[in-house]
Amino acid sequence: MNEKKNKFSLGAFIILQIALFILSFGAVCSKMAGRQEFLSVPFFAFYGALILILFVYAIIWQQVLKRISLVVAYACKGIGIIYGIIWGVVFFKEEITWKMIAGAVLVLIGVYIFIFGEIKASKKEETKNEEGSTDA
């Protein structure tokens, strides 16, 4: 079971990205709820949507952690910043600054370096295990 968890799974990585996309939309619901009159129907609707999003995200997150190590999964959460920039522009007509772009690029570079380092380590471990099993 441990061997399977150490392997990098592209499918699980894609599901993780979907989960982070869903989670980032929760921030939109939260901000929209904050713009509503306190205890109004729209206020409860947006916070209800937020709770539903968090529930769905938690289930997907647990399933992803069965297939990807926690370190890799948590490192990818930084990508939520990029989704936040997109939602800010789409829903709230916020302006993208060069600092936002620089930060997003820095996050992507960091995630890229980390993920592909993990893939390389996983493949190295896999070949090491294969060589060890043929020697026995």
Buried (B, 14 or more C-beta within 10 A) or exposed (E): EEEEEBBBBEEBBEBBBEBBBBBBBBBBBBBBBEEBEEEEEEBEBBBEBBEEBBEBBEEBBEBBBEBBBEEBBEBBBBBBBBBBBEBBEEEEEEEEEEEBEEBBEEBBEEBEEBBEEBBEEBEEEBEEEEEEEEEE
